[in-house]
Amino acid sequence: MRPLLSRVDAGIGRVPMLRLVLAGLIALAVAALVLSAVGVLQFPFAALLATLVVAVAASWIGDRGMAALARARPVGESALVTGLILFLVVFPASTPTSLLLTAAAALVANASKYLIRLGGRHVLNPAATGLFVVGLTGLTGSAWWVATPLLLPILVVAVVLVIVRTRLVGPVVVLVVLGAVLQTAAVVATGADVLTAAALLPSTPLLFLAGIMFTEPITLPPRRGQRYAEAVLVAILLAVPYIAPISLLTLRPTPELALLIGNVFALIVARPVASGMRLVERRVLTPTAVEFAFRPDRPLPHRAGQYLELHVPHRRADFRGTRRSFTIASAPEEADGTVRVAVRLRKPASSFKRALDELPVGSPVRAVTVTGGFTLPDDRTVPLVLVAGGIGITPFISQLRHDAAEVAAGARARDVLLVDRVPGADEIPYLPELAATGVRVLLVCPDPEALPPLPDHWHVVRAFDAAALAAVLPDPASRVAYVSGSPSFLGTARSVLAQVGVRRVRTDAFAGY
């Protein structure tokens, strides 16, 4: 089962987050139109089609118009996602007034991406912003008609794919489960039985909001605990209309308001980070790996082990788009704030990687966001085993560089064993840097006879198995393992670690990068 899940995970990882969400929304929209056409869905086909056209067209036009005013590059896919979300949430109607309000929501949503910004990126969910602002007019309100049992199977599949792709299974499950419990309890308190109350859940916005809107990476805080806290907050706020349906003039406790308050919470606990950058250096690490160094226009604070979403504009982008996430290989203390990422370049390469590889020094790119919770524990007494597969070494390079700087400043040295599995003797990224850290290393290499001279405290084996790891890993039960690499490698590493007695494992998958 685990190898199958790893292959599925790897396949999902090759599809950019935005396009995965877009595909799910398109599937929901098409299914709704078909169900309406055959008379199963209660909304008229003409009203659905008119709302869809207006929401998507107004969103597209709004994005293009605001981008032109801001002298920024429009993000067409993001505009399509916003338009489709609005289509699935506003009440479908074909009257001029209703369509005008739908268009207004789409225009406000896209305007918010360019006007309500901090740290170089938008901080509020665009669709929720558009719904909230137009709802304040009192002329219309969100209907969340996508929450119908007829669309539930497609919605469940879309949500599962999105939360697996974004590594947000835990926070979304917390939001859905806690929200379901609170809403069910509130309905039961009115006199309904539990089964009747639970049967209403598929008709609530809970799953769509949690799996499609809450998961927007740009508006989430970077740390795992912060994301769980936001999920709990949003779940509680979603239950407010059931517990205390209060209102102030046209302001009501709506699902979109609950999400926006969650966005504000994320803004308070973690100031968003984004910056324009320029390429300053390109360095070949191995025959298939290259390091790119960028100089940010503004400070780009990060913790060792976090990743950035890199936007490289280029023409004729393939289905994987113009954005990609890469773990930052440089330490937070890097001179001049230089940010380094390592990229595996193999043929056939995606349009993104070709564009990145062909960038002249001095070319502008953009760090859309810096986030991630794959960071070492604050308690330096916790013994660690770091397990890397191929280019998955990058978070550990950042962490070991940062750790060396802290030790030089007087901090206690950590008890660390690094396991580095590489495909060949000529495919060891950052070999000089690893040797300089002084950390103990178990190097897994299929052709050790071709290796250059290595430090005496390194151990070399041909295969990564329990026997090889047990021979160099003392006190496995007390250690915390950090594993970084492809989804298939994560499965292998978990199995080996379990066999030697390591029970606490954190992972960072490099799916498709």
Backbone torsions as a table, in degrees:
resi	resn	phi	psi	omega
1	MET	NA	-43.4	-178.2
2	ARG	-61.8	-43.5	176.6
3	PRO	-59.5	-36.9	178.3
4	LEU	-64.6	-45.1	178.7
5	LEU	-62.7	-36.6	179.2
6	SER	-64.8	-40.5	178.9
7	ARG	-66.4	-41.0	177.2
8	VAL	-62.4	-43.9	179.3
9	ASP	-60.7	-42.9	179.5
10	ALA	-63.7	-40.3	178.9
11	GLY	-63.8	-43.4	178.1
12	ILE	-63.7	-38.4	-176.8
13	GLY	-63.2	-20.5	179.9
14	ARG	-81.7	-6.7	178.7
15	VAL	-104.5	124.1	178.6
16	PRO	-56.9	146.7	-178.0
17	MET	-52.1	-48.0	-175.8
18	LEU	-61.9	-39.5	-178.8
19	ARG	-74.1	-29.4	176.2
20	LEU	-67.0	-44.8	176.4
21	VAL	-62.3	-43.2	179.6
22	LEU	-59.7	-42.9	179.2
23	ALA	-62.6	-42.0	178.3
24	GLY	-63.8	-41.1	179.4
25	LEU	-67.4	-39.2	177.3
26	ILE	-62.8	-41.7	178.6
27	ALA	-61.1	-42.3	178.3
28	LEU	-65.0	-42.4	-178.9
29	ALA	-65.4	-45.0	179.6
30	VAL	-63.1	-44.4	179.7
31	ALA	-60.9	-40.7	179.4
32	ALA	-63.0	-43.0	179.1
33	LEU	-63.9	-41.7	179.9
34	VAL	-65.2	-46.1	-179.5
35	LEU	-63.1	-35.2	177.3
36	SER	-70.0	-40.2	-178.3
37	ALA	-63.0	-33.4	-179.7
38	VAL	-92.0	4.5	173.9
39	GLY	84.2	14.8	-179.2
40	VAL	-89.6	-42.6	178.7
41	LEU	-82.4	140.1	-170.7
42	GLN	-70.3	-20.7	-175.6
43	PHE	-83.9	139.3	-179.9
44	PRO	-62.7	144.2	-178.3
45	PHE	-61.1	-41.2	-178.7
46	ALA	-62.8	-39.6	179.5
47	ALA	-67.4	-41.3	178.2
48	LEU	-63.1	-47.0	-177.0
49	LEU	-64.8	-42.4	179.4
50	ALA	-64.0	-42.8	179.2
51	THR	-64.4	-40.8	179.3
52	LEU	-62.0	-49.1	-178.1
53	VAL	-61.7	-45.5	-177.4
54	VAL	-67.1	-45.0	-177.3
55	ALA	-62.5	-46.7	-177.6
56	VAL	-71.3	-43.8	-179.2
57	ALA	-64.3	-45.2	179.9
58	ALA	-64.7	-36.7	178.1
59	SER	-65.5	-44.3	179.0
60	TRP	-62.7	-46.4	-179.9
61	ILE	-65.1	-42.3	179.4
62	GLY	-61.6	-40.8	178.9
63	ASP	-64.7	-45.2	-179.7
64	ARG	-64.7	-42.4	-178.8
65	GLY	-66.1	-45.2	179.9
66	MET	-67.5	-36.8	177.9
67	ALA	-63.1	-39.9	179.1
68	ALA	-65.2	-41.9	179.1
69	LEU	-65.9	-37.6	-178.3
70	ALA	-87.1	-1.7	-176.6
71	ARG	54.5	45.0	179.5
72	ALA	-120.1	167.4	178.5
73	ARG	-86.1	125.4	178.5
74	PRO	-67.1	152.5	178.2
75	VAL	-116.7	89.3	-172.8
76	GLY	-58.3	-40.5	-178.5
77	GLU	-64.7	-38.9	177.4
78	SER	-62.6	-39.8	178.1
79	ALA	-64.6	-39.2	177.5
80	LEU	-64.2	-41.8	178.0
81	VAL	-60.8	-46.0	179.4
82	THR	-61.1	-45.0	179.2
83	GLY	-61.9	-41.7	-179.4
84	LEU	-68.9	-38.2	176.4
85	ILE	-61.3	-45.0	178.9
86	LEU	-61.6	-41.3	177.6
87	PHE	-56.8	-41.0	-176.0
88	LEU	-80.5	-6.8	-175.0
89	VAL	-115.6	-39.7	-179.4
90	VAL	-72.5	158.1	179.7
91	PHE	-71.2	122.7	-177.8
92	PRO	-67.9	127.8	178.0
93	ALA	-156.3	156.3	-178.3
94	SER	-114.5	9.1	178.1
95	THR	-76.3	149.3	-178.8
96	PRO	-55.9	-41.5	-179.1
97	THR	-63.2	-45.8	-179.2
98	SER	-63.7	-42.3	-179.8
99	LEU	-68.3	-34.7	177.1
100	LEU	-64.3	-40.7	178.2
101	LEU	-67.3	-36.9	175.9
102	THR	-62.9	-44.3	177.6
103	ALA	-62.4	-39.2	178.7
104	ALA	-63.1	-41.3	177.9
105	ALA	-61.4	-41.4	179.7
106	ALA	-66.5	-40.8	179.8
107	LEU	-66.4	-43.2	177.8
108	VAL	-63.8	-41.5	-179.7
109	ALA	-57.7	-47.1	-178.1
110	ASN	-74.1	-33.1	175.9
111	ALA	-63.2	-35.3	-178.2
112	SER	-63.8	-27.8	179.8
113	LYS	-66.5	-27.0	-177.0
114	TYR	-102.8	-22.3	-175.2
115	LEU	-100.6	-35.6	-177.8
116	ILE	-101.8	84.1	-174.3
117	ARG	-129.8	150.0	174.9
118	LEU	-149.9	134.7	-178.1
119	GLY	67.2	21.5	175.9
120	GLY	88.6	7.6	179.1
121	ARG	-148.0	161.6	-178.9
122	HIS	-73.1	152.4	-172.6
123	VAL	-119.6	-7.3	179.2
124	LEU	-119.3	143.4	176.6
125	ASN	-60.5	121.4	-173.9
126	PRO	-60.2	-47.5	-177.9
127	ALA	-62.4	-43.0	178.9
128	ALA	-63.2	-37.6	178.6
129	THR	-63.8	-45.8	178.5
130	GLY	-61.6	-43.4	178.8
131	LEU	-63.0	-43.1	-177.4
132	PHE	-65.2	-47.9	-176.7
133	VAL	-64.3	-46.5	179.8
134	VAL	-67.0	-32.9	177.3
135	GLY	-64.4	-27.8	178.9
136	LEU	-66.3	-18.5	177.6
137	THR	-68.8	-21.8	-176.9
138	GLY	78.4	-0.9	-178.4
139	LEU	-86.1	-19.7	-179.2
140	THR	-156.3	172.6	177.9
141	GLY	-155.8	163.6	179.5
142	SER	-71.8	143.3	-179.0
143	ALA	-108.9	-25.5	-179.4
144	TRP	51.1	43.8	-177.2
145	TRP	-69.6	-12.8	174.9
146	VAL	-59.9	-22.9	179.5
147	ALA	-80.7	69.8	176.0
148	THR	-124.7	140.5	179.7
149	PRO	-55.0	-25.2	-179.0
150	LEU	-65.5	-33.2	-179.5
151	LEU	-97.4	-0.7	-174.1
152	LEU	-58.5	-44.1	-179.1
153	PRO	-58.8	-43.5	179.3
154	ILE	-67.1	-40.5	-179.9
155	LEU	-63.1	-42.4	179.9
156	VAL	-61.1	-46.0	179.3
157	VAL	-61.2	-46.0	-179.3
158	ALA	-61.0	-44.2	-179.1
159	VAL	-64.9	-43.3	179.5
160	VAL	-60.3	-45.8	179.9
161	LEU	-62.1	-41.8	-178.0
162	VAL	-67.0	-45.7	-175.3
163	ILE	-73.5	-28.4	173.5
164	VAL	-70.1	-42.6	-179.4
165	ARG	-63.5	-38.2	-175.7
166	THR	-93.1	0.5	-178.2
167	ARG	59.0	39.8	-179.0
168	LEU	-118.2	27.5	-178.2
169	VAL	-58.8	-48.5	-176.6
170	GLY	-60.0	-56.5	-179.5
171	PRO	-59.8	-39.4	-179.3
172	VAL	-68.3	-40.8	176.9
173	VAL	-61.2	-42.7	177.7
174	VAL	-60.5	-45.7	-179.4
175	LEU	-61.3	-46.5	-176.8
176	VAL	-68.2	-47.2	-176.6
177	VAL	-66.8	-48.7	-179.8
178	LEU	-64.3	-42.1	177.6
179	GLY	-61.3	-41.7	179.3
180	ALA	-64.5	-41.1	179.7
181	VAL	-64.5	-46.6	-178.3
182	LEU	-65.5	-43.1	-179.2
183	GLN	-67.9	-40.0	178.4
184	THR	-64.3	-43.5	179.7
185	ALA	-62.1	-39.8	-179.8
186	ALA	-64.7	-40.4	178.9
187	VAL	-69.0	-40.0	177.9
188	VAL	-61.5	-36.1	-179.8
189	ALA	-63.5	-19.4	178.5
190	THR	-85.5	-4.2	177.9
191	GLY	116.4	-6.9	179.1
192	ALA	-77.0	154.9	175.6
193	ASP	-81.5	165.2	-173.6
194	VAL	-62.1	-43.2	-177.9
195	LEU	-63.9	-41.5	178.6
196	THR	-64.0	-42.8	179.7
197	ALA	-65.0	-42.5	-179.5
198	ALA	-66.9	-31.5	-179.3
199	ALA	-66.6	-17.6	179.7
200	LEU	-81.2	-16.6	-172.6
201	LEU	-58.8	-42.0	179.0
202	PRO	-61.8	-15.0	179.9
203	SER	-99.5	13.9	177.3
204	THR	-106.1	160.7	-178.9
205	PRO	-71.7	-1.5	-167.3
206	LEU	-52.4	-54.9	-173.4
207	LEU	-69.1	-43.7	-179.5
208	PHE	-63.9	-45.8	-179.3
209	LEU	-64.3	-42.2	-177.1
210	ALA	-69.0	-45.8	-172.2
211	GLY	-86.9	-25.1	-175.5
212	ILE	-108.4	-35.8	-173.7
213	MET	-103.8	-44.8	178.1
214	PHE	-60.2	-30.0	-173.9
215	THR	-80.0	3.3	177.6
216	GLU	-58.9	113.0	-172.3
217	PRO	-59.8	-37.1	-174.4
218	ILE	-63.9	-31.8	-176.2
219	THR	-96.1	4.3	178.7
220	LEU	-94.0	149.7	172.9
221	PRO	-72.3	159.8	-172.2
222	PRO	-79.7	-27.5	-172.1
223	ARG	-90.1	148.3	-178.2
224	ARG	-59.0	-47.9	-179.3
225	GLY	-61.9	-37.2	178.4
226	GLN	-64.7	-37.7	-180.0
227	ARG	-68.2	-40.3	176.2
228	TYR	-64.5	-40.0	179.4
229	ALA	-62.6	-42.5	178.2
230	GLU	-64.7	-39.5	178.6
231	ALA	-60.4	-42.5	178.7
232	VAL	-64.5	-43.6	179.8
233	LEU	-60.3	-47.9	-179.0
234	VAL	-64.5	-39.1	178.5
235	ALA	-60.8	-42.9	179.1
236	ILE	-64.9	-44.2	-179.0
237	LEU	-65.6	-32.9	177.9
238	LEU	-66.1	-24.0	-179.3
239	ALA	-86.4	-10.8	-176.7
240	VAL	-57.3	-44.5	-179.9
241	PRO	-59.6	-26.6	179.0
242	TYR	-81.0	-31.9	-175.3
243	ILE	-90.5	-46.6	-177.5
244	ALA	-141.6	82.4	-177.4
245	PRO	-72.0	66.0	-178.1
246	ILE	-85.7	162.8	176.4
247	SER	-153.4	154.0	176.3
248	LEU	-130.6	102.8	-172.7
249	LEU	55.9	-115.4	-179.8
250	THR	-96.9	2.9	179.5
251	LEU	-87.5	119.1	-178.8
252	ARG	-129.1	157.2	177.8
253	PRO	-76.2	86.6	-176.9
254	THR	-99.8	163.7	176.9
255	PRO	-59.8	-38.2	179.9
256	GLU	-66.3	-34.7	176.2
257	LEU	-67.3	-38.6	177.7
258	ALA	-60.0	-42.5	179.7
259	LEU	-68.2	-40.4	179.6
260	LEU	-64.0	-38.1	175.7
261	ILE	-64.4	-37.9	174.3
262	GLY	-61.9	-39.6	176.5
263	ASN	-62.3	-40.6	178.6
264	VAL	-65.6	-39.8	176.1
265	PHE	-58.5	-45.1	178.3
266	ALA	-60.9	-37.2	179.4
267	LEU	-65.7	-37.3	-178.5
268	ILE	-71.6	-44.4	-174.5
269	VAL	-80.6	-20.0	-178.5
270	ALA	-150.8	102.4	179.0
271	ARG	-59.7	127.1	-178.1
272	PRO	-65.9	149.5	-177.3
273	VAL	-126.1	129.5	173.1
274	ALA	-158.5	156.0	-177.6
275	SER	-166.4	147.6	165.1
276	GLY	-71.5	150.6	-179.7
277	MET	-141.4	160.6	175.2
278	ARG	-127.8	139.2	178.9
279	LEU	-69.3	127.2	-179.3
280	VAL	-117.0	-16.0	-177.7
281	GLU	-161.4	145.6	174.7
282	ARG	-129.9	122.6	-174.7
283	ARG	-129.4	127.5	177.5
284	VAL	-77.5	124.5	179.2
285	LEU	-94.5	-44.2	178.8
286	THR	-146.2	176.2	176.8
287	PRO	-57.8	-21.1	-178.2
288	THR	-124.0	9.0	-178.1
289	ALA	-132.9	136.3	-178.5
290	VAL	-130.9	139.8	174.3
291	GLU	-101.7	133.0	177.0
292	PHE	-113.7	129.6	179.0
293	ALA	-109.9	132.2	-177.2
294	PHE	-124.2	146.8	174.7
295	ARG	-107.3	113.6	-178.4
296	PRO	-70.7	151.2	175.5
297	ASP	-71.7	-25.9	178.9
298	ARG	-138.0	161.8	178.6
299	PRO	-55.0	137.4	-178.5
300	LEU	-120.5	76.6	-176.7
301	PRO	-64.3	142.3	177.8
302	HIS	-156.3	163.6	174.1
303	ARG	-103.1	148.2	-179.8
304	ALA	-60.2	123.5	-178.1
305	GLY	108.5	-10.9	178.9
306	GLN	-81.2	168.4	-179.5
307	TYR	-125.8	162.1	175.3
308	LEU	-120.1	153.9	172.7
309	GLU	-98.5	116.8	-173.9
310	LEU	-100.4	129.4	178.4
311	HIS	-109.1	116.3	178.4
312	VAL	-118.3	97.8	-179.1
313	PRO	-62.8	135.4	174.9
314	HIS	-160.3	153.9	-179.2
315	ARG	-78.9	153.5	176.5
316	ARG	55.3	48.9	176.6
317	ALA	-66.3	140.8	178.7
318	ASP	-79.1	-170.7	-172.3
319	PHE	-65.3	-13.5	-178.5
320	ARG	-88.1	-6.1	169.0
321	GLY	83.9	-168.8	-173.7
322	THR	-107.9	8.8	178.6
323	ARG	-125.3	147.1	176.3
324	ARG	-152.4	149.0	179.8
325	SER	-99.3	135.5	178.6
326	PHE	-137.5	136.4	174.1
327	THR	-68.4	139.5	179.9
328	ILE	-77.0	122.8	-178.8
329	ALA	-88.3	-20.3	180.0
330	SER	-80.3	153.7	176.0
331	ALA	-78.7	155.9	177.9
332	PRO	-58.4	-22.5	-177.7
333	GLU	-88.0	7.7	-176.0
334	GLU	-52.3	136.8	-178.6
335	ALA	-59.4	139.2	177.6
336	ASP	63.3	14.3	179.2
337	GLY	70.0	17.2	-178.8
338	THR	-59.5	136.4	179.6
339	VAL	-112.3	126.3	-176.9
340	ARG	-118.1	138.0	173.9
341	VAL	-131.9	148.4	177.3
342	ALA	-110.4	136.8	-174.3
343	VAL	-128.3	134.0	174.7
344	ARG	-86.5	123.8	-178.0
345	LEU	-115.8	107.4	178.1
346	ARG	-132.5	148.4	-180.0
347	LYS	-88.2	142.9	-4.1
348	PRO	-77.7	132.6	-178.6
349	ALA	-88.5	153.6	175.2
350	SER	-69.8	164.2	178.2
351	SER	-61.6	-33.8	178.5
352	PHE	-62.0	-49.9	-177.2
353	LYS	-67.8	-34.5	176.3
354	ARG	-64.8	-43.1	179.5
355	ALA	-64.2	-41.4	179.5
356	LEU	-65.1	-43.1	-177.8
357	ASP	-66.7	-27.6	-177.3
358	GLU	-94.6	2.1	-178.5
359	LEU	-64.9	127.6	172.3
360	PRO	-72.1	150.7	175.1
361	VAL	-58.0	135.4	-176.9
362	GLY	99.0	-8.6	-177.8
363	SER	-71.5	143.7	179.6
364	PRO	-85.0	142.2	170.0
365	VAL	-137.4	-174.9	179.9
366	ARG	-140.9	133.3	168.2
367	ALA	-87.6	106.8	-174.7
368	VAL	-72.6	-38.9	179.3
369	THR	-158.5	155.1	172.1
370	VAL	-122.6	124.7	-174.1
371	THR	-157.4	-175.1	177.0
372	GLY	116.7	146.6	-179.4
373	GLY	-117.1	17.2	-178.9
374	PHE	-84.1	65.7	-175.1
375	THR	-118.7	150.8	-178.5
376	LEU	-70.8	153.5	-177.9
377	PRO	-65.6	149.2	177.5
378	ASP	-66.3	-30.2	178.8
379	ASP	-75.4	107.7	-175.2
380	ARG	-76.8	-5.2	177.9
381	THR	-85.1	-10.7	-179.4
382	VAL	-71.9	120.3	177.5
383	PRO	-71.4	141.5	-172.6
384	LEU	-126.2	153.2	165.3
385	VAL	-130.8	119.4	-178.1
386	LEU	-102.6	124.5	-174.0
387	VAL	-120.7	117.5	-175.9
388	ALA	-118.6	142.0	173.4
389	GLY	-119.3	110.0	177.7
390	GLY	62.5	-126.2	-177.6
391	ILE	-69.0	-7.4	175.0
392	GLY	-65.3	-1.1	177.2
393	ILE	-71.6	-17.5	-170.2
394	THR	-58.8	-44.2	178.8
395	PRO	-63.5	-32.5	-178.7
396	PHE	-73.9	-30.5	174.3
397	ILE	-61.6	-46.0	178.0
398	SER	-61.7	-45.2	-177.3
399	GLN	-67.2	-41.5	-179.8
400	LEU	-69.8	-36.2	175.0
401	ARG	-63.6	-46.0	179.2
402	HIS	-64.1	-41.6	-179.4
403	ASP	-63.5	-40.0	178.8
404	ALA	-62.5	-39.0	178.2
405	ALA	-65.4	-38.6	179.4
406	GLU	-68.3	-40.6	177.9
407	VAL	-63.5	-40.6	178.0
408	ALA	-62.5	-27.3	179.1
409	ALA	-87.5	2.0	175.7
410	GLY	111.6	0.1	179.6
411	ALA	-73.5	159.9	178.2
412	ARG	-71.0	138.6	177.7
413	ALA	-71.8	142.5	178.2
414	ARG	-84.2	155.8	171.0
415	ASP	-91.3	103.3	-172.5
416	VAL	-130.8	135.2	165.3
417	LEU	-118.7	128.1	177.0
418	LEU	-104.2	126.7	173.3
419	VAL	-105.9	122.1	-177.2
420	ASP	-124.1	105.7	178.5
421	ARG	-95.9	122.3	-176.9
422	VAL	-122.9	155.3	-178.8
423	PRO	-76.9	-15.8	-178.9
424	GLY	-173.1	166.5	-176.4
425	ALA	-63.5	-25.4	179.4
426	ASP	-94.6	8.4	-177.6
427	GLU	-121.4	54.8	178.2
428	ILE	-116.3	91.6	179.6
429	PRO	-61.8	139.8	174.7
430	TYR	62.1	33.9	179.6
431	LEU	-58.3	-48.9	179.4
432	PRO	-61.0	-39.5	-179.1
433	GLU	-66.0	-40.0	178.4
434	LEU	-63.9	-43.5	-179.9
435	ALA	-62.6	-34.3	-176.8
436	ALA	-74.2	-20.6	-178.1
437	THR	-71.1	-26.0	-177.7
438	GLY	79.8	3.0	-179.4
439	VAL	-73.9	149.8	175.9
440	ARG	-69.9	136.8	-175.5
441	VAL	-131.3	134.0	166.7
442	LEU	-105.7	106.8	-177.8
443	LEU	-94.8	121.1	179.2
444	VAL	-102.5	109.9	-173.1
445	CYS	-139.6	128.4	-176.5
446	PRO	-71.6	-18.0	-180.0
447	ASP	-129.4	67.6	-174.9
448	PRO	-62.7	-23.6	-179.9
449	GLU	-65.0	-19.0	-179.6
450	ALA	-94.2	2.1	-177.2
451	LEU	-73.8	148.5	172.0
452	PRO	-74.4	172.6	176.0
453	PRO	-58.0	136.8	-177.3
454	LEU	-121.4	160.4	177.0
455	PRO	-58.4	150.8	-176.6
456	ASP	-63.0	-27.7	-176.6
457	HIS	-86.5	7.2	174.5
458	TRP	-89.8	144.8	175.0
459	HIS	-116.8	138.0	-176.6
460	VAL	-121.7	130.6	175.6
461	VAL	-134.0	161.9	-179.7
462	ARG	-85.6	-30.9	-174.1
463	ALA	-131.4	145.6	178.0
464	PHE	-92.1	102.3	179.4
465	ASP	-142.0	175.4	-175.4
466	ALA	-62.4	-38.5	-178.9
467	ALA	-63.7	-43.9	-179.7
468	ALA	-64.8	-40.6	-178.9
469	LEU	-71.7	-42.5	-178.3
470	ALA	-61.5	-30.1	-177.4
471	ALA	-67.4	-21.8	-175.5
472	VAL	-123.9	3.5	-174.8
473	LEU	-115.0	98.7	176.7
474	PRO	-77.7	153.2	174.7
475	ASP	49.5	55.0	-177.2
476	PRO	-62.3	-32.6	-176.2
477	ALA	-66.1	-24.7	-177.8
478	SER	-90.4	-4.6	-172.1
479	ARG	-93.1	153.4	170.5
480	VAL	-106.9	128.7	-179.4
481	ALA	-99.8	138.2	172.1
482	TYR	-118.0	123.8	-174.8
483	VAL	-121.8	129.6	-178.7
484	SER	-134.7	129.3	179.8
485	GLY	163.3	-163.7	179.8
486	SER	-69.1	158.0	178.2
487	PRO	-55.7	-38.2	178.8
488	SER	-66.1	-37.2	178.2
489	PHE	-67.0	-35.9	178.3
490	LEU	-58.7	-41.3	179.0
491	GLY	-62.8	-44.2	178.0
492	THR	-61.9	-47.0	-177.5
493	ALA	-63.1	-42.6	178.4
494	ARG	-58.8	-43.1	-179.6
495	SER	-63.2	-47.2	-179.4
496	VAL	-63.4	-44.5	-180.0
497	LEU	-62.6	-40.1	178.4
498	ALA	-63.7	-38.4	-179.1
499	GLN	-64.8	-32.3	-179.4
500	VAL	-92.1	-3.5	174.2
501	GLY	104.0	9.8	175.6
502	VAL	-84.3	121.7	-174.0
503	ARG	-107.1	-25.9	-177.6
504	ARG	-100.2	112.4	-173.6
505	VAL	-130.4	129.5	172.3
506	ARG	-116.6	143.5	-173.4
507	THR	-126.9	155.5	176.3
508	ASP	-142.7	103.6	-173.1
509	ALA	-86.6	138.8	173.3
510	PHE	-105.9	80.8	-174.8
511	ALA	-87.3	108.7	173.5
512	GLY	79.3	12.7	-178.0
513	TYR	-109.3	NA	NA
